[in-house]
Amino acid sequence: MLNPLWVLSANTAAIRTLIFSLSSDTLGNLLIIDSGFHEGWSTPMIPKLEHDDPVRVSSEQGTWIINLMYVGVGIGSLIPLMLMDRVGRKWTMLIAAIPKISSWIIFACAQDYLAFYVGRFLAGVGTGVTYCVTPMYLGEISTKQTRGPLSASLAVWINIGMLLIYAIGLWTSRLTMSLMAVTVPLMFLMSFMWLPKSAVFLAKKNRLGKAERVLKWSLGREDVEEELEEIKRIVSSEETGKISFWRSLTEAVVRVESRKAFGITGILLGAMIFSGAAPILAYQSYTFEEAGFGVSTDVCVLGSGMAIVVAGLACVILVKRTGKRLLLLIAAPVTVVSLSVVAGFFTLKTWGVDVSSINWVPTVFIITYALAYGVALNPLPLSYISEVFPMDVKVPAALYCSVFYAMGSLLVVKIYEVLKQSYGLYVPFWCFAAVTSFLWLLIYLFVPETEGKSLEEIQMELRGKSTQSTISESKHRY
């Protein structure tokens, strides 16, 4: 029996394209927006919990409230191992909404810090599943012309979620914020279930008829032979049928293109995490207060949130023109300069130099940091994740990326707190600047350009083979 949306798609190509754009991008990204809520939640809420909320927490408890979400992300990344290749990306994403909804209910009803621990952990579990599966789902439903902007838009939606939770959380109560936020995963759960599974997943399960119908519906046209043949080549170029996780892990280690993919994503995730965004954004209220700038701290926080959203939108527009690699190579040095200037300001202040005449510097350069981070270091690693891994190693790849992100974020938040308490606020900023400089060099040396290339072309290049000759050989087999 056909999905009702497929019946509607028989009317016109324009209607099919419109429905697909709304459903796959807008409805699917509701879950991503909710992840942005949880990423940004600590910025408005930790100061309130330490000073204004009926439930009070200590500084140490606040640090754990921040970090337990990243612990949950690590645990949540294990769930797709059991589900992703059995029920598909779509239903795994639907399952991710359940702990997210539960976390908002807990936040609304919390009476002590332990409830926040549980809520943040559950939020992390749902977010971990989301980060594992969504890039792959989008990578599989998109064409090579739209894959870059569509994948880059993941980070834009996360940033929009962060901005919205800043705006809501800074000026409303915890209860009001939680009740408003929970509507987003609820809407996702009720709407996303009507979307089809990806054509790549269906082809992998040898359901080619349904895969063809999905392609016709999603692309808005009847002639999908070229796309279907490409999907067949992707699936047939790897071992057919279901393979175990351990076999998939072995393939990831043995094959040169898989090793390169893991190395590339490791470099990019390292730049995303160890440039310090998690603690810098979570504790930015403290940074602005320490600087002593005359503008309201809440306004400065909102300004950084707007900056990262604008930068993400700029990335989606620019990536098709400049490619991903150039954006990364430009943004990383700007990030280093911004971090160094903020570090230099607090170094001078620690040494007793009068910096009152330049107390605007941290605000301006943290916003500059947010712009540089948002235009490349934040969105583009997610885009690469959806492109560089072979089909049969995507489950261990998803696990690797989620655990990397979770453990890296947990580590960087803790390092920031320890260095700040032990040596002063300027030390973590200098450390982040140094690490980002090193990672910029690695990006220059090892990260290739993938924009405008099909998944098959990317794999051929990672293998070091001629893409055109390999595609010709694949077509000859069919």
VOSE-976609 format. One record per residue (C-alpha): residue number from 1; x negated, y, z. Coordinates in steps of 0.02 Angstrom, whole numbers, plus 50000, padded with zeros to 5 digits. Example, Ala and Ser with C-alpha at 12.3 -4.5 7.8 and 13.67 -1.06 7.14 Angstrom:
! residues 2
1/49385/49775/50390
2/49316/49947/50357
This chain:
! residues 478
1/50000/50000/50000
2/49931/50169/49949
3/49891/50305/50074
4/50024/50445/50062
5/49888/50570/50018
6/49838/50463/49868
7/50018/50467/49806
8/50017/50657/49818
9/49851/50662/49725
10/49934/50595/49568
11/50013/50766/49533
12/49869/50875/49476
13/49679/50882/49488
14/49690/51054/49568
15/49802/50992/49709
16/49688/50842/49739
17/49535/50952/49751
18/49623/51073/49869
19/49684/50932/49983
20/49512/50853/49987
21/49427/51018/50029
22/49548/51053/50171
23/49552/50876/50241
24/49371/50819/50230
25/49289/50984/50272
26/49411/51079/50383
27/49497/50936/50474
28/49339/50831/50488
29/49243/50978/50559
30/49364/51000/50704
31/49261/50867/50791
32/49103/50963/50750
33/49178/51124/50819
34/49216/51033/50981
35/49035/50977/50988
36/48988/51160/50973
37/49105/51195/51120
38/49007/51072/51226
39/48837/51134/51164
40/48884/51313/51213
41/48987/51274/51369
42/48844/51295/51492
43/48804/51474/51437
44/48964/51553/51506
45/49003/51421/51637
46/48841/51393/51734
47/48832/51575/51795
48/49016/51563/51846
49/48990/51400/51938
50/48842/51474/52031
51/48931/51635/52082
52/49118/51654/52040
53/49208/51487/52017
54/49302/51406/52163
55/49184/51259/52138
56/49006/51316/52175
57/48849/51226/52116
58/48665/51251/52156
59/48531/51291/52027
60/48472/51109/52029
61/48650/51045/52006
62/48673/51169/51864
63/48520/51098/51776
64/48592/50922/51789
65/48760/50982/51726
66/48670/51045/51571
67/48563/50890/51551
68/48694/50756/51579
69/48775/50799/51414
70/48613/50751/51327
71/48606/50588/51426
72/48782/50555/51361
73/48724/50593/51184
74/48592/50458/51200
75/48718/50330/51264
76/48848/50384/51136
77/48726/50352/50996
78/48731/50166/51038
79/48918/50151/51003
80/48902/50167/50813
81/48786/50015/50814
82/48938/49909/50858
83/49068/50002/50755
84/49000/50099/50606
85/48974/49955/50484
86/49125/49858/50547
87/49266/49985/50553
88/49182/50121/50450
89/49125/50298/50481
90/49303/50366/50486
91/49369/50260/50631
92/49207/50280/50727
93/49232/50468/50718
94/49410/50448/50781
95/49349/50348/50930
96/49227/50491/50970
97/49374/50607/51004
98/49433/50506/51155
99/49290/50546/51278
100/49290/50726/51214
101/49474/50748/51259
102/49443/50665/51427
103/49301/50785/51467
104/49408/50940/51445
105/49542/50869/51559
106/49409/50835/51691
107/49338/51011/51675
108/49512/51084/51700
109/49544/50981/51857
110/49368/50974/51934
111/49355/51001/52122
112/49169/50968/52147
113/49005/50957/52053
114/49020/50768/52029
115/49172/50795/51918
116/49067/50909/51808
117/48933/50775/51800
118/49062/50648/51737
119/49142/50771/51617
120/48978/50824/51540
121/48922/50644/51521
122/49084/50598/51430
123/49068/50753/51322
124/48893/50694/51277
125/48954/50520/51233
126/49081/50591/51110
127/48954/50713/51041
128/48825/50575/51019
129/48945/50473/50915
130/48990/50628/50815
131/48808/50672/50777
132/48773/50493/50724
133/48917/50468/50605
134/48973/50636/50534
135/48816/50675/50430
136/48827/50502/50351
137/49014/50517/50317
138/48988/50685/50232
139/48836/50622/50138
140/48938/50477/50069
141/49095/50575/50018
142/48999/50718/49933
143/48915/50734/49765
144/48734/50785/49740
145/48795/50961/49693
146/48894/50984/49855
147/48795/50876/49976
148/48672/51011/50029
149/48799/51147/50071
150/48921/51022/50147
151/48789/50945/50260
152/48716/51114/50306
153/48891/51172/50353
154/48889/51046/50497
155/48777/51161/50597
156/48883/51311/50546
157/49035/51229/50625
158/48935/51186/50781
159/48881/51368/50792
160/49058/51429/50766
161/49110/51316/50909
162/48973/51390/51019
163/49026/51568/50976
164/49209/51529/51013
165/49168/51452/51182
166/49060/51602/51224
167/49204/51719/51182
168/49332/51615/51277
169/49223/51566/51424
170/49148/51736/51463
171/49317/51817/51489
172/49436/51678/51545
173/49446/51555/51689
174/49382/51378/51682
175/49560/51310/51675
176/49613/51423/51532
177/49455/51385/51434
178/49477/51197/51454
179/49660/51199/51402
180/49621/51301/51248
181/49471/51195/51200
182/49558/51026/51216
183/49678/51070/51075
184/49536/51053/50948
185/49493/50867/50974
186/49679/50831/50992
187/49712/50909/50820
188/49567/50811/50748
189/49634/50647/50817
190/49807/50676/50745
191/49749/50735/50573
192/49589/50644/50527
193/49668/50472/50536
194/49755/50507/50370
195/49593/50527/50273
196/49521/50380/50173
197/49360/50290/50213
198/49207/50339/50112
199/49186/50263/49939
200/49009/50203/49984
201/49074/50107/50135
202/49214/50030/50032
203/49092/49980/49894
204/48976/49903/50022
205/49123/49796/50078
206/49154/49749/49894
207/49320/49844/49889
208/49281/49931/49725
209/49461/49965/49677
210/49491/50066/49834
211/49322/50149/49815
212/49372/50207/49641
213/49538/50276/49705
214/49448/50371/49842
215/49329/50448/49714
216/49473/50499/49601
217/49563/50578/49747
218/49413/50665/49822
219/49339/50730/49658
220/49508/50780/49586
221/49486/50692/49419
222/49519/50525/49336
223/49347/50500/49258
224/49236/50444/49402
225/49136/50311/49310
226/48969/50401/49333
227/48993/50422/49520
228/49055/50244/49541
229/48905/50175/49446
230/48788/50276/49556
231/48871/50205/49712
232/48855/50029/49640
233/48671/50058/49608
234/48644/50123/49785
235/48730/49972/49861
236/48656/49843/49742
237/48479/49910/49759
238/48480/49850/49938
239/48521/49680/50006
240/48705/49643/49976
241/48819/49590/50115
242/48808/49620/50300
243/48639/49615/50386
244/48602/49617/50571
245/48539/49768/50664
246/48371/49684/50692
247/48354/49646/50507
248/48399/49826/50470
249/48269/49883/50597
250/48139/49772/50514
251/48180/49849/50345
252/48158/50021/50422
253/47983/49977/50480
254/47924/49879/50328
255/47983/49985/50182
256/47882/50139/50138
257/48032/50249/50096
258/48110/50209/50266
259/47951/50251/50360
260/47938/50415/50266
261/48121/50454/50305
262/48092/50425/50491
263/47938/50534/50486
264/48027/50676/50396
265/48175/50676/50514
266/48058/50665/50664
267/47968/50823/50608
268/48131/50916/50575
269/48217/50861/50734
270/48059/50909/50827
271/48069/51084/50754
272/48255/51092/50795
273/48230/51039/50977
274/48057/51097/51031
275/48079/51273/50966
276/48175/51285/51130
277/48352/51325/51074
278/48442/51220/51206
279/48368/51304/51361
280/48346/51475/51280
281/48529/51485/51233
282/48592/51401/51393
283/48493/51520/51505
284/48500/51676/51396
285/48607/51768/51524
286/48464/51750/51648
287/48338/51809/51518
288/48439/51965/51477
289/48460/52006/51661
290/48273/51985/51692
291/48234/52104/51549
292/48345/52239/51626
293/48420/52300/51464
294/48563/52423/51489
295/48687/52333/51376
296/48806/52210/51459
297/48737/52033/51471
298/48902/51963/51405
299/48889/52074/51251
300/48710/52015/51221
301/48764/51833/51235
302/48905/51863/51111
303/48781/51949/50996
304/48666/51797/50993
305/48816/51686/50959
306/48869/51793/50812
307/48691/51796/50747
308/48676/51608/50740
309/48846/51592/50652
310/48802/51724/50521
311/48634/51638/50493
312/48718/51470/50469
313/48839/51542/50341
314/48691/51622/50252
315/48607/51451/50247
316/48756/51372/50158
317/48750/51511/50027
318/48561/51514/50006
319/48521/51328/50010
320/48579/51296/49830
321/48471/51440/49767
322/48314/51424/49870
323/48318/51240/49920
324/48295/51176/50097
325/48106/51171/50104
326/48079/51357/50066
327/48208/51408/50197
328/48118/51302/50327
329/47948/51374/50282
330/48013/51552/50298
331/48119/51529/50455
332/47989/51438/50562
333/47861/51580/50564
334/47999/51706/50605
335/48048/51594/50750
336/47867/51588/50810
337/47850/51777/50803
338/48013/51803/50898
339/47965/51681/51035
340/47791/51759/51048
341/47860/51936/51065
342/47979/51884/51204
343/47838/51788/51289
344/47725/51940/51274
345/47856/52053/51352
346/47877/51942/51506
347/47688/51917/51517
348/47665/52106/51530
349/47805/52117/51658
350/47726/51979/51762
351/47560/52072/51759
352/47645/52225/51831
353/47648/52331/51673
354/47793/52454/51662
355/47903/52386/51521
356/48060/52486/51560
357/48043/52586/51400
358/48046/52427/51294
359/48170/52323/51395
360/48271/52303/51235
361/48137/52190/51161
362/48198/52021/51231
363/48377/52052/51175
364/48327/52104/50999
365/48203/51963/50974
366/48313/51827/51049
367/48446/51880/50924
368/48310/51877/50789
369/48262/51704/50851
370/48445/51651/50837
371/48452/51714/50658
372/48294/51620/50605
373/48344/51464/50699
374/48520/51469/50630
375/48470/51492/50449
376/48357/51338/50439
377/48292/51249/50595
378/48467/51214/50659
379/48569/51164/50503
380/48443/51086/50386
381/48385/50937/50491
382/48565/50874/50490
383/48569/50893/50302
384/48408/50792/50281
385/48475/50655/50395
386/48622/50628/50278
387/48507/50614/50126
388/48340/50530/50159
389/48386/50361/50235
390/48422/50206/50130
391/48596/50134/50151
392/48542/49976/50242
393/48443/50067/50378
394/48569/50203/50417
395/48627/50123/50580
396/48453/50119/50661
397/48422/50289/50581
398/48577/50360/50666
399/48521/50283/50831
400/48345/50353/50810
401/48406/50530/50771
402/48533/50535/50912
403/48415/50466/51043
404/48278/50583/50981
405/48396/50730/50997
406/48463/50676/51167
407/48296/50635/51249
408/48209/50782/51167
409/48342/50904/51227
410/48341/50828/51401
411/48152/50846/51407
412/48145/51023/51339
413/48277/51088/51460
414/48186/51010/51607
415/48016/51075/51548
416/48088/51250/51530
417/48158/51247/51707
418/47998/51178/51784
419/47883/51300/51693
420/47996/51448/51731
421/48005/51407/51916
422/47820/51364/51933
423/47733/51493/51824
424/47858/51622/51763
425/47980/51648/51620
426/47845/51690/51493
427/47760/51518/51498
428/47899/51413/51416
429/47917/51544/51278
430/47730/51533/51240
431/47742/51343/51238
432/47890/51343/51118
433/47798/51464/51003
434/47643/51353/50999
435/47740/51192/50965
436/47844/51274/50828
437/47685/51335/50744
438/47618/51157/50738
439/47783/51089/50672
440/47785/51223/50536
441/47619/51152/50474
442/47694/50976/50473
443/47844/51038/50374
444/47727/51116/50246
445/47626/50956/50229
446/47757/50818/50236
447/47937/50876/50210
448/47994/50865/50027
449/48132/50958/49936
450/48296/50860/49920
451/48417/50994/49863
452/48512/50952/49702
453/48453/50771/49699
454/48561/50617/49713
455/48537/50492/49854
456/48461/50372/49729
457/48338/50501/49662
458/48282/50543/49839
459/48249/50360/49878
460/48148/50338/49718
461/48041/50488/49760
462/48009/50425/49936
463/47953/50259/49861
464/47835/50355/49748
465/47916/50287/49589
466/47979/50371/49432
467/48160/50413/49464
468/48213/50415/49283
469/48138/50247/49240
470/48215/50164/49392
471/48388/50233/49354
472/48372/50171/49175
473/48328/49997/49238
474/48479/49999/49355
475/48596/50053/49215
476/48528/49914/49104
477/48578/49785/49236
478/48757/49846/49226
